[in-house]
Amino acid sequence: MLSPSSYGHKGPFTPKSHSPLSQSPRVQPQRADIPLDTQLSLQIPSTSPDEDQLPPAGPIPMAPVLKGYLVGQLANVIKFGVWWVGFSPLILAIFDGNSVLIGCARVAFNVSLLFLSPIAGGIAERANIKKILNWTSLGKGLIYSILLPAVWYCLDSGISWSSSHTMHIVFIILFLVLIMLDGAIVAFSNVADIDSGGANLVAGQYGVEIDDNIRNHLNSMHIMFFDGSMVLFSPILAVITLIFAKHLNDEHADLSEQSSILTIMGGMAIIFFLTTILSLYFYNSRMTHPTQSPPEWHVTWAEFTDLMASIKDGARITWGNKRIRWRVFFFALETALEDAMISLIVAEYSMQILSDRDDNLQYAYGNLWANCIVAAGKVGGVIASIGMQRCFTISDTNSAAPFKPLFWFAFFGGLCSLIIPVSLELRVYAHLDIDEDTIKTITTAMLFVGVFLFFLFSTVSKIGFATLMQSMAAEVEASGRVFGFVSSFVTAIDAAVVMSFSALFSALDLRYALWITCGFICLHGFVELVLGPSLVLKHGD
């Protein structure tokens, strides 16, 4: 997930002078005329010497359409947070601990993103943003609420009839197809999300103004709820999952072998159903009467060739700008390494070490441990989000000074990841003359602290760098095209990193896999600290 900027970006299919967004008048931010319940607080200093253009003292009001869009997005990130933490434990449960399937699923997911994100980016500037939000939210909800559970039940569960090897192979294929379909849906939802350009597209189509401070506020709220869903919803769901898994295992002998899968998958399905309904409600009740609705895009050969030209233009704009190019490169690695931290490092540690069992409840317990560890990490993320929302201000959008400390935060986040393999060394390999239970308690606490600090520091840099990248896209006035292409590059790197890491965890002992992966995370933070400021910040600041 990414994020572009706002004013007057041009559609890829129309001449500059005929772009509907470029013709829209510059709408002044609504202030006193907006009810208090639609105002979101963000204290910022003035960025303009013109007193008539100064924002009012105190909270900056947010237009009702942006508030409805924000609430719909917050419901959406709740289900994405649950998916992000619970998907790897679900895969390990379904495929009996085979970590290679985590990498295969991520590759399938990212292949769709890789090929469709540029197309989605080009279409985004011509499409109705509310339709994109509606259809992508509905599609993702259907996959995890209905289609995936149904396919597993019919082909691989063995509950109603015996499952054969052939049926298992068919299930793997259909599973990966569903994940590819999910990736295709996310390719289009990405350009409509807050951190992927959606705020800019909504502002353009509904005639409201947006600037770096509002973007920073939206990014902070978006990440805070994303992290908050992992702090609150995911652990609670994991506890409920374990309770029901124990009940199935103890009271229903015919379902005991599948108790972990049934409860993990069932809990995820319920969350997806409820949050999808909530998102659809707010998108359709608050986002009404766009002032600059773009024309519908019809698939003709001429339109298609224009679309391909827009993709090429997005690549040219991105890679022709040194600052954007290197920020995208670092962002791709940041995204992939955080993804690997949750989907592989935490999941494998939880299943292999913390869930010290060999029965039907192994994956339910492992799922609970993984959710609790990620929750601890995301507490750090929430603290960082709140701090950024209250303390990170941009008094001069042309200055690099506010962004310089972010590279140190990125470095400290990578350094703290090394606590994870150190905890395993002390727990399993050090042979210390200390009581075994004491060692387990200390090393488990070290694991929680390491993940907490990793997310605390990395979230600070992630929010600030997201604002920086959006501001860069605003300068080139091609948000949809730029971020459509950026999505492709980021997802390609993410697929390569996660697939490589999953192969390491499958081929090597957990001890060595952790040292290699966490060492790479630390190395990335060091390189970004040393080279990042000169590559992505404006010179002379």
N, C-alpha and C positions, 0 to 999 in steps of 0.2 A: 504494500500500500504506500502511496506517495502523496503528492500535493502540489498543484500549480497555483497560479495567482489569478488576478481578476480582470482588470479593466480592458475592455475593447479588444479582446483577442479575435482574430479573423477566422472565418470559416474556411476550411481547406478547399471548398468546391466553388466558391464565388469570388469574383474580383473584389479587391480591397474596398472599393467605393460602394459595393453593393452588399457587403457583409451586414446582416441584420444587427449584429452586436456593435459593429463599428458605427452604425447610424444612431444607436440609442443615445438619448441625452444623458448627461452626467447627473445622476440623482443625488442630492445631498442626503446625508444620513438623517433618518428620522430621530427626533429627540423627545421634547416634552410632550408631543402629541401621541407617543406610544405609551400604552398602559404600563404600570410598574411591573406587572407579572410577565411582561414580555422583555424586560430589560435584564441583561446579564452583565455582571460587574466585571470591569477591567480598568484598573487605574493606569493611565499612561500619560507621559508628558507630551507637550505640544510638539508637532513636527513641522509646523509652518510658521513663518514670520508674519504672516498676514493675520491680524487679529480676527477678521471676519471668518477665517477658515479654522480658527482654533476649535478643538472639540470642547464640549462643556466639561466643567469640573465634575469629578465624581464618575459614576458608572456611565459607560457608553451604551446607549440603547441598541437593541438588536431588533430588526424588523420581524414581524410575526412569521413571515414565510421562512426566514432563516431559523427562527426558533423551532418551528415545526419540522424543518429539515434536520436540525440538530437532534431533536428528541428521537426522530425516526432512525437517525444514524446511531444514536446511543443504544437503542434496542438492538440494532443490527450488530454492533460490536460485542454485545453481551454474548450472543450466540457464537460469534467468531472466537471470542475468548474461550468459551467452553469447548469449542471444536479444537482449538489450537493445543490445549492442554490434554484433552481426553482422546484425541484421535490416535496418537501413538500407542497408549495403553490398549485401546480398542483393537488396533492392528496386531499387537503382540498377543492379545487374548485370542483373536480369531485364528491367527496363524501360528499359535503355540510358540511364541518367543522368537520367531524368525525376523530379525531386525532388517534384513535385506528388503523385506516387503515395505518397510517404512520408506526406504530410499526409492523403491519402485513406484510407490504411490505418489511420492513427491515429484518424481520425474514425470509421471502421467499428468499430474495436476499442472505442473509448470510448462509442459509441452503445449498445452492449450493456451496458457497465458503467453507463451513465447510467440506463437503464431497469430493469436487473435488480439493481443493488446494494442499493436499498432493500428489495426483496423478499427478497434473500439475507440482509440484516441481520435482517429480521423472522423468517425461517425459522431462522436460526442459533441462536436461543435455544430453539427447539423441536426441532432436529434432532440426530442423533447426529454428534458432531464427527468421529469417525473415518471415518464414511461420506463426509462432505464431503471430507475430506483424500484418501481413496482415489479417489473418482470424479473429482475435479478434477485430481489428479495424472495419472491414467490418460488422461483426455480430452485434456489438453494434450500429453502425450507422443505420442498417436496422431496428432494434427494435424501436428506437425512431423517425426515419424519416418516417417509413412506417407502421409497424405492429401495434404499439400501437394506433396511430391515426385512422387506419382503423378499428380496433376492437371497439374502443369507438364509432366511427361514426355509425357503423352498429348495435351495440347492446344497446347503452346507451344514445346516443345523443338526440333521439327523433326528429331529424331534418327531415328525410325523411319519417319516420313512427313512430307511437306511441311506446314508450318503456314500456314493461310490467315488473312486479315484477320478473317474471322468467328470462326475458332477462337481468335484472339488476344483478341477482345472477350469471348468466352465465358470464356476463362481469367481475364481481369481480373475479371469478375463473380464467378466461383467463388472466385478468390483473396480478394476482399473478403468473400464469404460465410464462408469459412474463418476469416478474421480476426475477423469478427463472432462466430462460434462460439467462437473463442478468448476473446474478450472476455466472452462469457456465462459461460464456465468460470471465468475469473479473477474475475468478480463474486462467485461463490460461494467461490472459494478465498481471496479477500481477507479475508473475515470469519473464516477459519480460520487465517490466517497469524499468525506471531508479532507482526508490527507492525500487524496489523489486527484484533486482538481474540481471536485463537485461543488465546493463553495463558490469558486469563481464562475462556474457555469450557471449555478442558481442565481448568483448576483447579476449576471448578464441577462438572463432570460426574464427575471422578475424585477429588474430595474432598481436594485439596491446597491449601495456602494460598500466596498470592502477594502481594508488596508492591512498592512503587516501586523498591526496590533490586534485587529479582529481575527486575522488568521491565526496568530499565536494563541489567542483565547480559544478558538475552535479546536486547534490542534491539542491544546492542553486538556480541554474537556473530553475530546475524543480518546486520547491516550489514557486519561485518568479513568474513564469508564471501562475502557478495554482492559486495563490493569485491574480495576476494581472488580470486574466480572470474574477474574481469576482469583482474586482475594476472597470474595464472598460466595459467588454462585458455584464455582467449580468445586471447592472443598465441601460445601454443603451437599452438592449433588453426589460427590464421591462417598460421603458418609451414608447418605440414603441408599446409594448403590450397594455398598457393603452390607447394610442391614438387610436389604432384599435378597442379596446374593446368599447370605447366611440362611435366610428363611427358605429359599429355594433348595439350597444344598441339604438342609436338615429335614425339611417337610415334604419335599417332592423329589423322590428318588429318580424319577424319569427325566427331571430337568437339572439334576445336580451337576452333571458334567458341563452343562452350558450356562451355569448360573452367572459366572462372571460376564460372559458375552451378553447374555440377555439383559442384565441390569445396566451395564455400561452403555450399550446401544439404546436401550429403552429410555434411560435418563436423558441422553443426548437428543433423542427424537422429541421428547416432551418440550425441552427447552427451545428447540428449533421451531416447533409449532407455535408456541406462545409468543416468542419474540417476533416471528414473522407477522403474525396478526397485529401486533403492536406497531411495528414499522409501517405496515400498509395503512393503518388507521391514521397515523400522523402525516404521512406523505399525502394522503388524499383529502384530509380535513383542513390542512393548513396551507398546502402549496396549490393555490387556486389562482386563476386569472393571470397568467404570465403576460408581461408587457412587451416582451420581445421573443415570442415563441418562434423558433426557427422552422423553416418548411420541412415537411416530412421527406425523408430520404428514400427514393425509389431505386431499386437495383436495376440500373441500365448499364450498358457497356461504357458509356461516356462517364457516368458517375463513378463506376468502378475504376476506370483509369485515373480519374481525378483523385480518388481515394488512394491509389497506389502512389500517385505523385505527392500526396500529403504525407504519406509515411516516409518517403524519401526525403521530403522537406524537413520532417521531424528529426530524422537522423542527421541531416546536414546541420540543422540549428544546434542540436545537442553536441555533436562532436566538433563543430566549428568554433565552439565557445570553450576556451580552456577551463574556465572556472566551473561551468556546468559539467563538462566532461569528467573532471577529477572528482567533483562532488558526487556525481552519479556512481563512479567507480567505488569510492569509499562507502557510499550508501548501500550499494549492492552487497558489499562484504558485511557491513553492519547488520543488514537484514538477514542474510544467510546464517551468520554466526549466532544471532539471537534465536533464530529458528532452530538451529542445531542444538543450542543449549536446552531448549524445552523438549523438542521432539526426540532427541537422541540421548544427550548427556544425562539429563535428569531422569528420563524414562528408563534408560538402561540401568542406571545406578539404583533406582527404586525397585525394579523388577529383580535384579540379580543379587543385590546386597541387602536392602532394607526389607523386602518381602521374603523373608527367610523361610519359605514354605514350599512344599511340593504336593499340593492338593488342588481341588477345584476352585479354591478361593485365592490362589496365588496372585492372579491378575487383578482381582478386586482389591486385595490389600496393596498390591503394587500401584494400582491406580490411585488409591487414597494417599499413599506416600508421595507420589508424583504431584498430585494436586496440592498437597500441603507445602511441598518444597517450592513449587512455582508460586503459590500464594505468598509465601514468605518473600520471595524475590519481588513479586509485584507490589507488596507493601512498600518496598523501596521505590518502585516505579510510581506509585501513587504519591508518596512523599515528594519525589522529584517533580511530578506533574503540578502539584499544588504550589511548590516553591517556584517553579517556572512561571506559573500563572500570576503569582503575586510579585515576583521580583524581577523577572526578565522583561525589560522594556526596551524599546527601540526608539530613542529620541532623534536619531538621524539615520534614515534608511540608506544613506550613502556611506555610512561609516562601518568599518569592519570591527571596531573595538568591542561591541557587545558579543561577538562570536568567537573571539580569541580564546577565552577560558574554556570553551567547549571541548577543545582538543585534549586538554588535560583530563577532563572528565572521561573522555573516551579511553584514554590510556589507563586511568585508574580502574575502570571497569574491566578491561582486559587483564590487568594485573591480578585483580581479586579472583578471577576465574581459576587461578592456579591453586586456590585453597581446596578446590574439589578433589583433584588427584592426591594432594597432600593428605586429606582426610582418609582416603582409601588406603594409602600407604600405612598410616598409623593404625588403622582399624584391622587390616588383614596381614600386612607384611612386616611391620616393625618388631613384633614379638616383644612388646614392652612388659615389664614386670609389674603390671597393673591388672586389677580385677577386670575380667572380660566385660561385665556389664558397664563398668565405669568407662572403659575404652569405647564401647558402643555409644554411650551417651555423649561423650566428648566429641567423637568424630561425627556423629549425626548433627550435633550443634554446629560444628565447623562447616558441614555441608550447607546447612540453612543459612549461616552467616555469609558464606561465600557467594551463594546465589543471591541473597539479599543485596550485598554490596555490588555485585555485578549489575543488577538491574537498577539500583539507585544511581550509579554513575552513568551508565549507558543511556538511561532514559533522559537525563538532563541534556546530554549531547544530542540525542535523537530528536527531541522537541525543537531545540535551537537550530539544528541543521535542517529540519523540515521547513521551518520558517525561512531560513536562508535560501533553500532551494526554490521555494515558492516565489520569493522575491526575485530570484534570477529568472524564473520563467516569465514573471511579469515584465521584465525588461525586454524580452524578445517578443512578447505579445502573441504567443502561439501555444497556449497552455495544453489544449487537447492533444495537439500533434507531438509536442515535446514529451509530455508525460505518457502518452501512448507508447512512444519508442522507449522511454526510460523504463517503463514496466517490463518490456520485453527483455532488456538487458539485465535488469535486476533479477527477474525470474530465471533467466538462464544461469546466472551465477549461483542463485539459491539452489537450483536443481543439481548443479555440479558439486557444490559443497556438501549438501545433505546426502546425495548419493554416495560421494566419496567417504564421508564420515560413517554412513551406515555400513558400507563395505568394511571399513576398519573395525567397527564394533562386531561385525559378523566373523571376521577372519582372525582378530587378535583377542588376547585376553583383555578383560575390562581395564586392568591396570595400565597397559600400554596404550590402549585406545584413548583413555582419559588424558594421559600425558600429551599425546600427539594433538588431540583436538583442542584442549585448553591452552597448550603451548602456542598453537596457531592463533587463537583468540588474543592472547597476550601480545604476540608479535604484530598483529594487525594494529592494536592500540598504540604500540610504540612507533610504528611506521607513520601512522596518521598524525601522531604528536609531532614528529620530526619534520615531515614533508607537507602535512595538510595546510598549515597557514599560508605558506608561499604559493600553494597550488590553487586554492579555492577562494581566498579572500582578496579583496581589492587592494592593489598596491598603494603604498603611501599612507596607509592607516595604521 
